[in-house]
């Protein structure tokens, strides 16, 4: 005991926390405005981080609220940025690896949610990273890069919270459990990582897309199956499921379901709500998100093609054809790829000149290849591309 | 995340033999078990004198785990651990919540699961993944959380410490989950003698013989219906698929050729006619993708050499796996029944 100074109270104090002036009941709680089988609008753009070999930015639409003046009523949003570094050689000290080593990292920015996050990843972030790795490992064609590694780093700039702030303040959590927001975040992580991997030009068997579905219940209503749940919109979430879906193969690389799944089918009668229905609805959500993903990849690739200047004169001289003929071949090839039919891989006649063109103008070939990567997921086709990388 | 610590030592032709025999109809497992039968195991409970509950489980392949469960009494409000504002502070402001957080049904973080594996760092992906998976199953139905409430201001905090004693030969998830199940079944918390009213400080009986089991073997008749659903802690089963066949309790060699690995958490259901409650499903990265043969065979598939499958698993297989676990009279019920015998 220090007798020379004025001591604080023994036993420590807790910092004062003031209750909100308005009770929770006066706030109109946010409600889901879209239909049960409608997902939120997605913004996705690739190639925003120039220093990374591939990158993408993902954002979920935040619906405007009529009481946006209050900080406590802000609708949670989801903003993710993903960078892919590599494939790059492993350090000399690392043991031999016959295939591409994937390492994933998911980190919340300290300012991502109302509660500040530290800089050291906590267990929920590492858990997300492990889920993401499972989702991506299945689609990577890893054996094309022996002795190399790729890092997928996702930063959550703004993360969803589990329940609205005023509900917390009023203490009426109704025994809500945490972690539902994590499922939406994982689904976004899978989609954004997939876009960034494609942007980096890493061979995959297909793009993997995340989808979420949940069984929710409003106070005076029967349980309901919804796509893409926003945790703050629903009074009670009974069960939720995230999947990583490969549409062209109709396969699932990642499943994460939790909650009281079978029990929720009790008393439903008309619509079964077991695990099967949950997975099917999550697939629906993924299929809807895939269109956004494919469009974003196409836009990103087109931007790259526009950016590169092609010297058709030099190509023509090298191939002993006229300049216009070289240009025509290029656009015909590009159009064939953009038509997007799986069979529209360039014919032999078209491929050969392009291969030779590569020596002259390797920049444009590089970009055209990107288009092929995502449209044509044939392994044999990807094999020749892998060498060019 | 590498599910197994060391890569498989089997040659490509051995893997191919294994894969073919497992995908036959009916399948032939290396140890001649049926697809749903488990390996024998040795278990004992209540072996740690200083823990509220404990168990030791030993699988036939030599993997062994010890789980200790400890309980601590903690104040429900106070310094917020995750959320700054809690019930107490609200009352200070003069707003009386008719039902505080404590009365509602508890919080997830009252149950803390840690996994310790020899030779693995605490922040290793596998350790984190395992701990999260076991925690997720325990808190999923809210039954355990609700039991931890003492009164409005006090609650039990449960620490479940899982210690793997042997090096992780196979993916240790079923071992750890079953051991945690047994430890929770043997857990007793001191019986309160006073202070169960709204917000008194609780006083406990210091006679250990009077302690109340966390999971009573026969649910009290007064609230039998409500409590039966969570009368037993959940278990997590590891299921693999090879071709169209589905196997439970895979050995190390079988995991090496698995097309897909899924962890399914189930708990007993309230009525005896329904299926079991499904609490969580997670896919796990099959270790075959990390084996060296995955790359060597990459160029051309030779006759007699096996190459792991790319892509994921089909939804039909996933459904079949989950269905086999939860079905009445299925594997999940059999395992739950078998574990009952230990206590």
Contacts between the chains, C-beta under 8 A, distances in Angstrom:
chain1	res1	chain2	res2	distance
A	14	B	78	6.7
A	14	B	79	5.3
A	16	B	89	7.9
A	17	B	80	7.8
A	17	B	84	5.7
A	17	B	85	4.9
A	17	B	86	8.0
A	17	B	89	4.2
A	18	B	89	7.7
A	18	B	93	6.5
A	19	B	85	7.4
A	19	B	89	6.4
A	19	B	90	4.8
A	19	B	92	6.9
A	19	B	93	2.8
A	19	B	94	7.4
A	19	B	95	5.7
A	23	B	95	6.0
A	98	B	292	5.0
A	98	B	294	7.1
A	98	B	295	3.3
A	98	B	296	6.6
A	99	B	294	6.1
A	99	B	295	4.5
A	99	B	298	7.9
A	115	B	82	6.7
A	115	B	83	7.1
A	115	B	84	7.7
A	121	B	123	7.8
A	123	B	128	5.2
A	123	B	131	6.9
A	123	B	132	6.2
A	124	B	132	7.4
A	126	B	123	6.7
A	126	B	125	6.3
A	126	B	128	4.3
A	126	B	129	7.8
A	127	B	128	5.8
A	127	B	129	6.2
A	127	B	132	4.4
A	129	B	125	7.0
A	130	B	1	4.8
A	130	B	125	5.0
A	130	B	126	8.0
A	130	B	128	6.8
A	130	B	129	4.5
A	131	B	282	7.8
A	133	B	1	5.7
A	133	B	125	7.5
A	133	B	285	6.7
A	134	B	1	7.3
A	134	B	283	5.8
A	134	B	284	6.7
A	134	B	285	4.6
A	137	B	285	5.4
A	137	B	289	5.8
A	138	B	285	7.9
A	138	B	289	7.4
A	138	B	310	7.0
A	138	B	311	5.7
A	138	B	312	5.0
A	139	B	310	7.5
A	139	B	311	6.8
A	139	B	312	8.0
A	141	B	310	6.9
A	142	B	289	7.5
A	142	B	294	7.3
A	142	B	295	7.2
A	143	B	294	6.4
A	143	B	295	4.0
A	143	B	298	3.5
A	144	B	298	7.6
A	146	B	295	6.2
A	168	B	83	5.7
A	168	B	85	6.3
A	169	B	85	5.4
A	169	B	90	7.0
A	170	B	90	6.9
A	170	B	95	7.4
A	170	B	97	6.7
A	171	B	85	8.0
A	171	B	86	7.0
A	171	B	87	4.6
A	171	B	90	5.1
A	171	B	97	4.4
A	171	B	100	6.2
A	171	B	101	5.9
A	172	B	97	6.5
A	172	B	99	7.5
A	173	B	101	5.9
A	173	B	104	6.3
A	174	B	104	6.0
A	175	B	104	4.1
A	175	B	105	3.2
A	175	B	106	7.1
A	175	B	142	6.3
A	175	B	145	7.6
A	175	B	146	7.8
A	177	B	107	7.8
A	177	B	108	5.2
A	177	B	139	6.4
A	177	B	142	6.9
A	177	B	145	7.8
A	178	B	107	8.0
A	178	B	108	5.5
A	179	B	108	7.1
A	179	B	136	7.7
A	205	B	310	5.0
A	205	B	311	5.4
A	206	B	311	7.1
A	208	B	312	8.0
A	241	B	281	7.7
A	244	B	312	7.2
A	246	B	311	5.8
A	246	B	312	5.8
A	249	B	311	5.1
A	249	B	312	7.4
A	250	B	314	6.6
A	250	B	315	7.3
A	251	B	311	4.9
A	251	B	312	3.8
A	251	B	313	6.2
A	251	B	314	5.7
A	251	B	315	8.0
A	252	B	283	7.4
A	252	B	312	4.7
A	252	B	313	5.8
A	252	B	314	7.4
A	252	B	315	6.0
A	252	B	318	6.3
A	253	B	283	7.1
A	253	B	311	7.0
A	253	B	312	3.5
A	253	B	313	7.8
A	254	B	283	5.4
A	254	B	312	7.5
A	255	B	262	7.1
A	255	B	281	5.6
A	255	B	282	6.7
A	255	B	283	4.6
A	255	B	318	6.4
A	256	B	281	7.3
A	256	B	282	5.4
A	256	B	283	7.5
A	257	B	278	7.9
A	257	B	280	6.3
A	257	B	281	4.3
A	257	B	282	7.8
A	258	B	136	5.5
A	258	B	140	5.6
A	258	B	279	6.8
A	258	B	280	4.3
A	258	B	281	7.8
A	259	B	140	6.2
A	259	B	279	7.3
A	259	B	280	7.9
A	260	B	140	6.6
A	260	B	141	5.2
A	260	B	142	8.0
A	260	B	277	6.3
A	260	B	279	6.8
A	261	B	277	7.6
A	261	B	278	4.3
A	261	B	279	7.0
A	261	B	281	7.9
A	262	B	269	7.2
A	262	B	274	7.6
A	262	B	275	5.6
A	262	B	276	7.1
A	262	B	277	5.4
A	262	B	278	4.6
A	262	B	326	6.1
A	263	B	141	7.7
A	263	B	229	7.4
A	263	B	269	7.2
A	263	B	277	5.4
A	275	B	278	5.7
A	275	B	281	7.0
A	275	B	319	7.4
A	275	B	322	5.4
A	276	B	319	5.5
A	279	B	315	6.1
A	279	B	318	6.8
A	279	B	319	7.4
A	280	B	315	7.6
A	283	B	315	7.2
A	379	B	310	7.9
